[in-house]
Amino acid sequence: MRGIYSSVTDIRRKVFTEVARLAYEGGDYSAKIGDLPYKIVPGSEAVYRESIFLERAIVEERLRLAIGLPLRPIDEHKSVSEGIEETAIAEKYYDPPLVNIIKFACNACPEAHYHVTDCCQGCLAHPCKEVCPKKAIEIIHGKSVIDQSKCIKCGRCAGVCPYGAINKMERPCAAACGMDAIKSDEQGRAEIDHDKCVSCGMCLVNCPFGAIVDKGQIFQLIHAMKTGKKVIAIVAPAFVGQFGPKASPEKLTAAMKKLGFDSVVEVAIGADLCAIEEAKDFMRDVPENQPFMATSCCPAWSVMAKKLFPDIAQNISMAMTPMVLTARMVKKENPDAYIAFIGPCAAKKLEASRRSIRSDVDFVLTFEELMGMFEAKDVKFEDITDDEKVELNEGTGDGRIFAVSGGVAKAVSDVIKKLDPEREIKVESAQGLRDCRKLLTLAKAGKYNGYLLEGMACPGGCVAGAGTLQAVEKSTILVNKYAKDADKQNALETEHEITLSFNKPAEE
């Protein structure tokens, strides 16, 4: 569903916009938030569900989560405004869990099973029955029927059916979860095992009912701006193209200043520093001190490794992520400033809450949440003049391609090649937590000794994060182009410096 503007997308973005507008306008929050469900879901007839009251109740929970408030208990009365005044502060606010399921929005989808559809032709060969290792398929009235109590879900029947009549039915959120952290409760509704969850956010963007939502910090970020705090945005390189064709990188700083940000720094510079650190780690430790090294920039991948592979987790580089490196660099120059990371990732919210990092990164917003701020303030990129444009030249091409799958490993490899041109670098990468788990399983078995391993929780890399606005393929193309533009610019600057040096008069 990525890149498709659905009704779920529409409601989610309206919620972000109204929360941002609420924070900017101020006033009696308790009274105003009660009006928002009627603004987001107007009229008297249901459009999406069986009842307009249910639609508005779901929007109420989405509003609370976007502000950082917890879900309300279903079995007792609490106002939608419960706790909102306490959240109107100029600092990070939310309690775990980060990713939540609105139970009465969940469709109680069936768990994984194989199902014979009406396309079954009752063929004479019935290969599905012949290949079933548990004899779970019978022919009744000429059609195949699966006994679910015997079925082990191996999928052989679906593989051999000449009509493609046997389908695997699976809860979309569970299918997207590479940690197998989603099961069913006693009513059949989705339930997250937070001991397994790494907050990658893939479940929330794959739920077609919009029942899974992460908490936000828009409300608190805007309050920091309103109280006169100097807020500096550090923006992940995946931003390119996220806000539409008229939102060029040169217009980003001007647009964000209209929201109240003091300035904008490109996280690609932190990615360059991360690549250098990881390259040095690899050259120092592989294979002398450890059999392989894995990159560290994806927090969901890193947490997954520590949860499931604790005995090899030490092989993940200790280098700080680009977000943290950039934040520390900016805070060193601006010790009193608040740092807001703007990116595609839900897991970055969890990373920024860690005890060792929370003093470096004050707020984390996704691109989708930032879009809500643009809408609330009616900031349009086409209205920004040439005089307002600001170039973002901090990062190199290698730093910018951290946003796409394989980009981190390439950047680290390029640094190693510069430092030691004779050294052979073997690289393997995986995207999506299921494939990341397979990669580490093979690495644990010794299949990747001497390798540099890259893991990305989101299939496609950071451009496929839970907080993105555009289709993954389109974003990948635009980020790669942006990286090439940086390389061209750096080459021109280097050529210019050489020319100046060559033409400089010799000292007498």
Secondary structure, 3 states (H helix, E strand, C coil): CCCCCCHHHHHHHHHHHHHHHHHHHCCCHHHHHHHHHHHHCCCCCCCCCCCHHHHHHHHHHHHHHHHCCCCCCCCCCCCCCCCHHHHCCCCCCCCCCCEEECHHHCCCCCCCEEEECCCCCCCCCCHHHHHCCCCCEEEECCEEEECCCCCCCCCHHHHHCCCCCEEEECCHHHHHCCCCCEEECCCCCEEECCCCCCCCCHHHHHCCCCCEEECCCHHHHHHHHHCCCCEEEEECHHHCCCCCCCCCHHHHHHHHHHHCCCEEEECHHHHHHHHHHHHHHHHHHCCCCCCCEECCCCHHHHHHHHHHCCCCHHHECCCCCHHHHHHHHHHHHCCCCEEEEEECCCHHHHHHCCCCCCCCCCEEEEHHHHHHHHHHCCCCHHHCCHHHCCCCCCCCHHHHHHHCCCHHHHHHHHHHHHHCCCCCCEEEEEECHHHHHHHHHHHHCCCCCCEEEEEECCCCCHHHCCCCCCCHHHHHHHHHHHHHHHHHHHHHHHHHHHHHHHHCCCCC
